[in-house]
Amino acid sequence: MYKYIFLLLSFFATTLSAHADTQPTVNLHDAPSAQVLQQFNQGDVIVAPERAISVQRKHQVLFWMGGTLLILILLTAGLGIAMGIFGKDVFVWHMLFAGLASTLAIAHAVVAFVWFYPE
């Protein structure tokens, strides 16, 4: 079964790569929708001083979020080991720390993308 799926995927990959050079190139900057969007991007954006965050401060926030995330992951793993190997009754704590770690991981990724997405 897996051989046929692999064969089918490799066939599509070679077909797509063969047609990749024949596709016409489109310059999206000349499209009418791009011209409309450029009207909104004209001019410098002025940010209020109380909302401006320096790059160093952004790095500090992400550092502390990452440090807390690392601690939560280690606690979750430790509780999982305590539960699985030593038979301790810590399932609720294990799930609580797993949920907190997952939430913080998503928040950390979103903040990093929003602050440091290349322009």
LINFENKA-V762255 format. One record per helix or strand. SS is the DSSP state (H for helix, E for strand). FROM is the first residue (numbers start at 1). TO is the last residue. Records with the same first field share a line. If there is no record, write none. Layout:
# LINFENKA-V762255
SS = FROM-TO / FROM-TO
This chain:
# LINFENKA-V762255
H = 2-19 / 28-30 / 32-40 / 55-84 / 91-116
